[in-house]
Amino acid sequence: MNTGYLLREGWRCISRRRTQFILASLVIAACIMLMTVFLIITFALSVLLNVIAKRGEIYAFVTDAAAADCISIVSQASMLEGVQEVRFVTKDEALAELRTDLGDDVDLLNAIDSNPLPASLRLTLGPGLSSFEQLANLEQKLRLLPGVTEVWSSKDAIMQLARAVRTASFVDGVVLLITVVSSIFIVFQAVDSSVSSHRQEIEIMELVGASPLTVRLPFILQGTAQGICGGLIAFLILIVIYIITRSSVPIPEIPMIQTFALDVSLGLTFGFVGSIFALRRRV
């Protein structure tokens, strides 16, 4: 098999229908870019969910009477299942933290004559305690401790993020299905049209004894190149959008190498599968 000949034939198939090749590559690029954007959003939400779950912390606010006997309530909270560490924060420490958090707006506290903040327990959770149900169960146990007036945790944020991740995953599946069908159909149409225009040449090659692979490979190269070009264009457009967006909005970094590999791999797969389908129908 003459590799040079096959590459020249593949290029000839592309150059004869250059406009169609470019347009099809752009449509494939749009499909792949759309899917990549949704996958990146889902990935970012999943990472954020894991970070919040792993860094889970519960605040239990206590009365002044319980704060006077902080050793006892800290000991009781430490014995609860899933609690890794308990730190007691006095009213004065809570006010000092608030002053630090306010920064330039600290003057707002000058109008307050007394310290309105309660003492609290800061509970650091173990790595195995991250689900919504586990946090809700621990909150219920904390409320039963004598002197605890209110409990706050990240369970609501975890619940909302988990719901967002499930929704995004469903959308990813729908977008993936649309992308796969659309991209393969586009390649199929382009290769099918190319095969049709080369029908006489294919018949001549078959008559002179050319192998089926020799006949088919230039068209497979055409479809695969079309898909790869679509993947590359999708990645380049995504990077431009990412740079523009990050210049005005603080967004997390995206894994460049993995994104590039994903886009090119998807384009290659779509191009190869679409060309195979077209050849099975025509040749």
PyMOL commands that set and color helices and strands:
alter all, ss='L'
color gray80, all
select helices_A, chain A and resi 3-16+18-54+64-68+70-78+91-111+132-143+155-197+199-207+212-248+256-282
alter helices_A, ss='H'
color red, helices_A
select strands_A, chain A and resi 57-62+83-89+119-125+148-152
alter strands_A, ss='S'
color yellow, strands_A
deselect
rebuild
show_as cartoon
